[in-house]
Amino acid sequence: MNLFRSEEHVERWLAGRAPGATIPVAQLAALAFAWWSDRLSPDWRPHTRDQNQAILDAAGLTGDFWRLP
């Protein structure tokens, strides 16, 4: 994962290479909260693949790149 300050910065860093997935930092923060916010709960259990996929979908991260195996 790389963080960039702008789309222009991404383009410069790519230097003509094809980009992977890019998301705004606010969307990344929402994803991180959804993914990790329950970890300190005494009742915590690891998420299933389907639960993790639902988190990605709810964060608006759809498409082949975001499909879990």
C-alpha positions, 0 to 999 in steps of 0.5 A, a space after each residue: 500500500 502506498 499513500 499519495 497526496 493527489 492523483 497527479 502524484 500517483 501518475 508521476 509515481 506510476 511513470 506510465 505503468 498501469 495502476 492498481 486499485 486506488 481509493 481515497 484516504 477517507 475510504 481507506 479509513 472507513 475500511 480500516 474501521 470496519 475491518 478492525 473495530 471489533 478486535 478488542 471485543 472479548 467476544 471477538 472471533 476471526 471474520 469469515 471470508 464472507 464477512 470480510 467480503 461483505 466489509 469490502 462490499 459495504 465500503 464500496 470496494 467492488 470489482 475483480 481486484 476486491 474479490 477475495 479468493 
